[in-house]
Amino acid sequence: MAEYVILFAGPMGAGKTTAIRSLSEIEVVSTEAANSEPGAVDKPTTTVAMDYGEIDLDPDMVRLYGIPGQERFDFMWDILRERAMGLIVLVNADDPEPERHVHEQLTAFAELATRGGVVVGVTRYDIQRTDIGDRIVATARAVLPDRVTPVFAVDARDQEQMRTLLLSLIADIETRHALAAAP
């Protein structure tokens, strides 16, 4: 049995809490507080420490941690990054600068992406159909040129879509570990 510790990162409002809620088989532990930046993202609350959920992928256990999207809470990034094995970056397709957010997250978590795995999920893709996927792939390639970073259009509310994203990440982690162990 393996245990996977997975981080969900991205800007405020990208769907991290929603994604964890759609995947978790336990009640999600959430540290939501009133949004003090309503001009940045139109939502009433934001994560200030972390979200936590679990999913049993028999025989493996996956621990899901959503990290705050605001840099002022980045001290939690360091705490949670230590045990993490993989990273799911979520960004909104209708954000004015989704590539910037992908660049920031992949840069901040480059060490994790190198030693573990990483995938990118683009939410709200149905609202903003453009070349966003190609731009996100190019951004990921620029930040992490030595690896392929899978990019998916996802609905964070859809359990099956999020499960596909998670299983892709776990496959990425297992492949990287197998290649590292090969003679």
Rosetta blueprint (number, residue, H / E / L):
1 M L
2 A L
3 E E
4 Y E
5 V E
6 I E
7 L E
8 F E
9 A E
10 G L
11 P L
12 M L
13 G L
14 A L
15 G L
16 K H
17 T H
18 T H
19 A H
20 I H
21 R H
22 S H
23 L H
24 S L
25 E L
26 I L
27 E L
28 V L
29 V E
30 S E
31 T E
32 E E
33 A E
34 A E
35 N L
36 S L
37 E L
38 P L
39 G L
40 A L
41 V L
42 D L
43 K L
44 P L
45 T E
46 T E
47 T E
48 V E
49 A E
50 M E
51 D E
52 Y E
53 G E
54 E E
55 I E
56 D E
57 L E
58 D L
59 P L
60 D E
61 M E
62 V E
63 R E
64 L E
65 Y E
66 G E
67 I L
68 P L
69 G L
70 Q L
71 E H
72 R H
73 F H
74 D L
75 F H
76 M H
77 W H
78 D H
79 I H
80 L H
81 R H
82 E L
83 R L
84 A L
85 M L
86 G E
87 L E
88 I E
89 V E
90 L E
91 V E
92 N E
93 A L
94 D L
95 D L
96 P L
97 E L
98 P H
99 E H
100 R H
101 H H
102 V H
103 H H
104 E H
105 Q H
106 L H
107 T H
108 A H
109 F L
110 A H
111 E H
112 L H
113 A H
114 T H
115 R H
116 G L
117 G E
118 V E
119 V E
120 V E
121 G E
122 V E
123 T E
124 R L
125 Y L
126 D L
127 I L
128 Q L
129 R L
130 T L
131 D L
132 I H
133 G H
134 D H
135 R H
136 I H
137 V H
138 A H
139 T H
140 A H
141 R H
142 A H
143 V H
144 L L
145 P L
146 D L
147 R L
148 V L
149 T L
150 P L
151 V E
152 F E
153 A E
154 V L
155 D L
156 A L
157 R L
158 D L
159 Q H
160 E H
161 Q H
162 M H
163 R H
164 T H
165 L H
166 L H
167 L H
168 S H
169 L H
170 I H
171 A H
172 D H
173 I H
174 E H
175 T H
176 R H
177 H H
178 A H
179 L H
180 A H
181 A H
182 A L
183 P L
